[in-house]
């Protein structure tokens, strides 16, 4: 078994994340998707972070990623639960 170095991975590929008094690193993704029968474009902001730091975020919470403000829409645990994905709206 290869031990996971989540802190190193998130620091190497992530950006600073602040949620109240909690700080850490996360990977922000913002893919553009076609919606409404391919007639409109939508950007879906998702943030991958450590669950033990950010797993208790709730709808409406505010956080910043690399200095930019976002509002939490939903938080989902991934795979073994060490990471979670937070769906965001840009504020």
Secondary structure in CASP SS format (residue, H / E / C, confidence):
PFRMAT SS
TARGET T0000
AUTHOR 0000-0000-0000
METHOD secondary structure of the structure
MODEL  1
X C 1.00
X C 1.00
X C 1.00
X C 1.00
X C 1.00
X H 1.00
X H 1.00
X H 1.00
X H 1.00
X H 1.00
X H 1.00
X H 1.00
X H 1.00
X C 1.00
X E 1.00
X E 1.00
X E 1.00
X E 1.00
X E 1.00
X C 1.00
X C 1.00
X E 1.00
X E 1.00
X E 1.00
X E 1.00
X E 1.00
X E 1.00
X E 1.00
X E 1.00
X E 1.00
X E 1.00
X E 1.00
X E 1.00
X E 1.00
X E 1.00
X C 1.00
X C 1.00
X C 1.00
X C 1.00
X E 1.00
X E 1.00
X E 1.00
X E 1.00
X E 1.00
X E 1.00
X E 1.00
X E 1.00
X E 1.00
X E 1.00
X E 1.00
X H 1.00
X H 1.00
X H 1.00
X H 1.00
X C 1.00
X C 1.00
X C 1.00
X C 1.00
X C 1.00
X C 1.00
X C 1.00
X E 1.00
X E 1.00
X E 1.00
X E 1.00
X C 1.00
X C 1.00
X E 1.00
X E 1.00
X E 1.00
X E 1.00
X E 1.00
X E 1.00
X E 1.00
X E 1.00
X E 1.00
X E 1.00
X E 1.00
X C 1.00
X C 1.00
X C 1.00
X C 1.00
X E 1.00
X E 1.00
X E 1.00
X E 1.00
X E 1.00
X E 1.00
X E 1.00
X E 1.00
X C 1.00
END
